[in-house]
Amino acid sequence: MKYALASLITALVLLAAAHSAAADCTPGLAVIYHYDGSHDYPAVITHTYPGDADACSMVIFSWVATSFGFGQSSLYGAPVTYLDGVYTGSTSNRWEVNPAGTGPTGATGAAGSTGATGSTGAAGATGATGATGAAGAAGSTGATGATGAAGATGPGALVTSTSTPSFSVGGSAIQLDSSHDVELTLSVSISLPLSVVAGATGTVHLFCDSSSTPSTEVETVARGNTGGLLTTDTATLPVRWRVKAGDFCKITGTQDVGSPTFGVVRQRAQTLG
């Protein structure tokens, strides 16, 4: 029964899950073995338990000549026994250093000299870019710079040629120049016929854009009277427009009131270089 109990205690010691790590298994170290809460025994460490660096094997002593509370003495007349793989601790089946073999703490030694400075470590990784700071206050307005030299004459500033196009009111659209702007000057006539009561009103329209049938109205002139006994009255009105290079233009007339008639009296196209 005693041998079976000793074997059971040894198995419990080896299978215990909670134990202190990094045990000091210095051979000959004097320790106290805690069998349970009522039995403590002096012991001496013999070696580190094979396969577990956190457990020590030890020889345990007793004042009982023939047996221990956990097993028969291995020698009659020499009350000792041997346990394998015991962990450190203060609970059952643990061991602690015997305080009786520990002398008083010695005085603190003098501080050693400062060691040599180690070599500089490798540069660390570049840190993340910080947040953008707040915008600074606006600076004062600088002095006005000197006036630059006069630039070269821009395109279209000079007349390079003059021609007489063939516009007619209600006629086809005309492209004046495919690569140059053109100053178009027209004199159109609006004739108001004799009217006793209603009067007459007419409008001439100039359309210009990039389409061969332009629909963008760029200029108008109009004339009219309010009635009464009037004879036919004709007036000539100017129409002028700068036509972009490549654009088409056409002239139309609308009889707003009565039956006015329209005509082109003069026309001139000045091509700009």
ZICOR-V804690 format. One record per helix or strand of 3 or more residues. SS is the DSSP state (helix for helix, strand for strand). FROM is the first residue (numbers start at 0). LEN is the number of residues. If there is no record, write none. Layout:
BEGIN
SS:FROM:LEN  SS:FROM:LEN
END
This chain:
BEGIN
helix:1:14  strand:29:5  strand:39:9  strand:54:7  strand:79:9  strand:93:4  helix:98:3  strand:158:5  strand:181:11  strand:199:10  strand:216:9  strand:232:11  strand:247:10  strand:260:12
END
